[in-house]
Amino acid sequence: MEINVRTDFRDVENKLNKLSNELQLRVIPAAVNKVAAKASTEMTRSIAAEFNLKSSEIRGKLKLRRAQRNVAKWFATLEPVATSRRGGSLNVIRFMEKTVSLAEAKRRRKSGTQNQLRFQILKKGGKKTITGAFIGNNGRTVFVRIGKERLPIRAVQTIGIGQMFNTNRVKSRVLDRINTELPIEMDRAINAALNGVFR
């Protein structure tokens, strides 16, 4: 998840050309960092709007690397924090149904489905069931058995924060925010430099 920043805006280019190389090296990363911070906030909000996660859960899974330069290109990076060997994928326990109405509980008892575990990953989606799923690891993990025997078992994982970002609606919102904020923050940083703030 890289935010690649190019200064190919005509007005911005004209203003940058009025600055010394030394000031440009301070102005550009200052603007990039501001935009990257806003992109991180937008990413958290967008994922929380689409998926059944709290913003606090998402924020702790994103790492922001501040502005760096690679040849003539400045960039900042937003990346998911891998919390396991699975690369940050989430166990479905995070999306398990926590409460149920009395009427729904009664309906499930009648249908014989009261012991099925139900999950809701998408905020606007319906609840899903996984055949044979059960909770283990002191209530921290959902497992299924592989085959008919008691063992072996495997944890049931779903997409992680990085994959959530790459869904079309989330990614589109973040990129729109970057495209809106980049010229604004570049202009602010240049004006600050012209007014002597960076000296």
N, C-alpha and C positions, 0 to 999 in steps of 0.2 A: 504494500500500500504506500506508494511513493507519491509525494506531491512535488512534481517537477515545475519549477518556477522559471519562466523565461520573461525577459523584459522587452517583449516585442509589442509594446503599445507605443504608438507614435508620440503622444504627449509625454509619456513617461520617459521615453528615450531622449526626447529633446531636453527634458529637465535633468536627466542623469548626466547628459553631456556637459552640463554647466558645473558639475561637481568634479573635484579631483578624484583620481583613482583611489586614494586613501579613504575619502568620504564614501565613495561608491561601495567599498568593501565593508563599510559599517551600515550604510543605508539599506542595501539589499537584504542582508540576513535579518536585520531588524524587522523589515516588512514580512519576510518569509515566515519568521517565527510567530508574528501576530496572526497571520493567515492560518498557519498550521494549528495554532491553539483553537481558533474558531472552527476549523475543520474537525478537530477532535471532539469539540462540544457538539457539533452537528451530527457527527457519526454516532455518538452516544444517544442523542435524542432520537435519531432515525431508527436505530436498532431497537430501542425501547418502544417505539411506536409500532414496529412491525412484529416483534417477537415478545413472548411472554416472560420478559426479564425486567428487573428494576434497573434504573440508570446507575445506581451504586454498584450493581453486579457487573455491569459492562465496563464502567470507568476503570475498575481495577484490573481489567484484562487487556487494556490498551497501553502501549508504550509510545511516547512521542520523542523522536530524535530530532534535536534542533537543527537549524540550518547548517548545511555543509556545502562545500564547493567541489565539483568534479569537472576539471578542465574549465569550460566557460559556463557551466550550468550550475545553478544553485538549486538545492532541494532539501526538503524536510521529509521525514518518514514516520508514518503511523503504522504500527505493527501489533499484532496480537501477542500477548505474553503466553508462551507455551508453559502450562502448569503440569504437564505430564508427558510421558513418552508418546502419547497419542497426538501431541502437537496442539493441545488446547481444545480439543473436542469436548463436548459436555455430555455427562451422563444424563439420561432422561429423568432421573430423580429431580432435577432442577425444574422440570415442567410438569411434575405430577399434580394431579388434582388434590387440593388441600381441604376443601369443604364441599358438602353436598346438601341440598335441601332435604327436608323430611319427606316431602312428596316424591322426590327422585329416589331416595333411599328405599322407600316403600315399593316403588315401581321395580327397582332392581331386585329386591327380594322376591317379588312375584315372578320375575323372569329368570331368576337363578343366576344373575350376573353381578351380584353384590360384591363378590371377591375379586373381580377383574380390576386391574390397575388401569387408570385412565390418565392420559397426558394431553396437554395442549401447548404446542410449541409456538404456533403462530397466534398472535393476539386476537386476530379476527377469524381464526379458523375454528373448527369444531374439535371436540375431544376425540382422541384415538385410543385404541386398546392394543396391547401386544400379547398375543397368545402365550401363555405359560410364564409371563414375567412375574418376578417376585423380588422382594426387597431383602438385601443382606448387608454385610459390612457395617453392622450396628446402625442400620437405617440410613446409610449414606449412598448406597449404590443399588441400582436396579440390574438384575441379572436374568438371563434365560439359560436353560439347560441345553447342552449340545447332545442330541440323541435322547434316548428314553431312560438312561441311567441317571442317578443322582448327580454324578460328576462325569465329565467336566462341565463347567459353566463359563459363560462369558458376560462381561458387562455390556449393557445396551447403551451405545453412544449415539449422539446426534451431532449436527454441525456445530462448529465453534464460532467464536466472535469474528475471526478472519473471514470465514465463509459467509457469515451473516452480512458483513460489509459488502461482499461481492455480489449480493443479490441486486437485481436491477434497480428497484425503487430506492434502496438505501444508498447505493453508490451514486445514483443520479442526484439525490438531494445533497450529498456531500460535495460532489463536483460542482453543482450549481452554486453552492455557498462559496467555494474557492474562487470560481470565476467572477462572482460578484464582489468579493472582498479584496481580491488581489490588487486591482488597479487603485482601489480606495486606500489601502494600506501603503502601497508604494508611493502614492501621491503625498500622503501624510508624512512619511519618512523623508521624502525629498524636501518637502517644505520645511520640515524641522531642521534638516541639514542646512538649507539656504538661510534659515534664521539663526544659525549658529548653535543649535542645540547639541550637535555632535562634536563641536570644536572643543 
